[in-house]
Amino acid sequence: MKAGLLNRKITIQSFGPTQDSIGQEIQDWAPFATTWANIRFLNGVESVKADAEVSVSKASIRIRYRQDITEAMRVVYNGITYQIKAVLPDEVGRDHVDLSCEVVK
């Protein structure tokens, strides 16, 4: 994978035990990895459900190949949080992993 295509620095977070500001253990999102990525926005849908306006923005985030990313994690880029819906590894070339994501609102 060409390095020039990976032009956005993202943080992947996992939910689990961490420490708060006074040192007590709590369950919260914590940084898992920071890596370079390519982000492609696929589509956005706006609709009304239960008399409330709902919008869903989908993105595909491509990172270098790794095996430790799961659907239980999320991605943060530029102050926007993306929930990982599917992890799609390139099993043939082991070149990259595509993360199918939705914006968390």
C-alpha positions, 0 to 999 in steps of 0.5 A, a space after each residue: 500500500 502506498 504511503 501517500 494514500 494514507 493521509 489522515 491520522 486516526 485514533 482507534 479506541 477500545 472500551 474497557 477499564 481505564 483510570 479517571 483523573 483521581 486514579 480510580 478504575 472506570 469503564 470508558 473509551 481509551 486509545 488503542 492505536 494511532 495510525 495513518 488512514 484513508 477515509 472515503 465517505 460513502 453516503 449519507 441518509 436522513 430520515 424521520 423515525 418515531 417523529 425524530 429526524 435521524 441522519 446516518 453518515 457512512 464511511 470506509 476507513 482503510 488502514 495498513 493490515 493488522 489483525 487486532 481491530 474488532 467491531 467493538 472498537 471505534 475510530 476518532 478523526 478530527 473530533 468526529 467519532 465513527 463506530 466500526 460496523 465491519 472489519 474487512 481485511 485483505 486476506 489475499 495480499 494482507 496489504 490493508 484492512 477496510 473499516 466500514 463505519 458510521 458516524 456516532 451522533 
